[in-house]
Amino acid sequence: IYLPLTLPGVLAGMTLVFVLAIGFFITPALLGGGKVHMMAVLIEQQVRMFLNWGFAGALSAVLLGATLIAYLVLRRLLRGNMQWS
């Protein structure tokens, strides 16, 4: 009984954490010491250090595509579990 009732809240929380993790590059850059490679850190390095705008743009497009796919999947899961919609 509890899982079907709390599933929309769990999925909304997962969405919020995912969105925050996408653009989060300050902490991994500082704490990782250059050893932690996340997508946002890699995009920032390509632009700032290597001036490789094409590769950074391609990585940004891949990140945007992955974000949209994750959003659409979570939206479909949330819509299917809500009784009132």
BELKA-V261774 format. One record per residue. RES is the residue in three letters. PSI is psi in degrees with one decimal (NA if undefined). OMEGA is omega in radians with two decimals (* if undefined). Layout:
res:psi:omega
RES:PSI:OMEGA
RES:PSI:OMEGA
//
This chain:
res:psi:omega
ILE:-37.9:-3.07
TYR:-40.1:-3.08
LEU:-47.4:3.11
PRO:-30.8:-3.14
LEU:-31.9:-3.10
THR:-6.8:-3.09
LEU:-41.1:3.07
PRO:-38.1:3.09
GLY:-38.8:3.11
VAL:-43.5:3.13
LEU:-37.0:3.07
ALA:-39.6:3.08
GLY:-39.6:3.09
MET:-38.1:3.11
THR:-44.4:3.13
LEU:-42.6:3.13
VAL:-39.8:3.13
PHE:-43.8:-3.13
VAL:-40.5:3.11
LEU:-33.8:-3.12
ALA:-21.8:-3.11
ILE:-51.6:-3.05
GLY:12.6:-3.04
PHE:99.4:-3.12
PHE:-9.3:-3.11
ILE:-50.2:-3.10
THR:-47.1:3.09
PRO:-33.7:3.13
ALA:-39.0:-3.11
LEU:-46.6:-3.08
LEU:-29.8:-3.11
GLY:-20.7:3.13
GLY:29.5:-3.13
GLY:-3.2:-3.13
LYS:-19.9:-3.13
VAL:119.8:-3.12
HIS:105.8:3.02
MET:163.9:-3.04
MET:-43.8:-3.13
ALA:-37.7:3.11
VAL:-41.2:3.14
LEU:-41.2:3.09
ILE:-45.0:-3.14
GLU:-39.4:3.11
GLN:-39.5:-3.14
GLN:-35.7:-3.14
VAL:-46.9:-3.02
ARG:-45.4:-3.02
MET:-43.1:-2.98
PHE:-9.2:-3.09
LEU:37.4:3.14
ASN:79.4:-3.04
TRP:-34.3:-3.12
GLY:-47.7:3.13
PHE:-38.5:3.10
ALA:-38.7:3.09
GLY:-40.4:3.11
ALA:-42.0:3.09
LEU:-38.7:3.10
SER:-39.2:3.11
ALA:-39.3:3.09
VAL:-42.6:3.12
LEU:-41.4:3.09
LEU:-42.3:3.11
GLY:-44.1:3.11
ALA:-37.5:3.11
THR:-44.1:3.13
LEU:-39.6:3.10
ILE:-45.7:3.12
ALA:-39.1:3.11
TYR:-46.0:-3.12
LEU:-38.0:3.10
VAL:-46.2:3.13
LEU:-36.3:3.11
ARG:-40.3:3.13
ARG:-38.9:3.10
LEU:-40.8:3.13
LEU:-39.3:-3.12
ARG:-36.2:-3.13
GLY:-22.7:-3.09
ASN:-9.2:-3.12
MET:124.6:-3.10
GLN:-28.1:-3.03
TRP:-3.8:-3.13
SER:NA:*
//
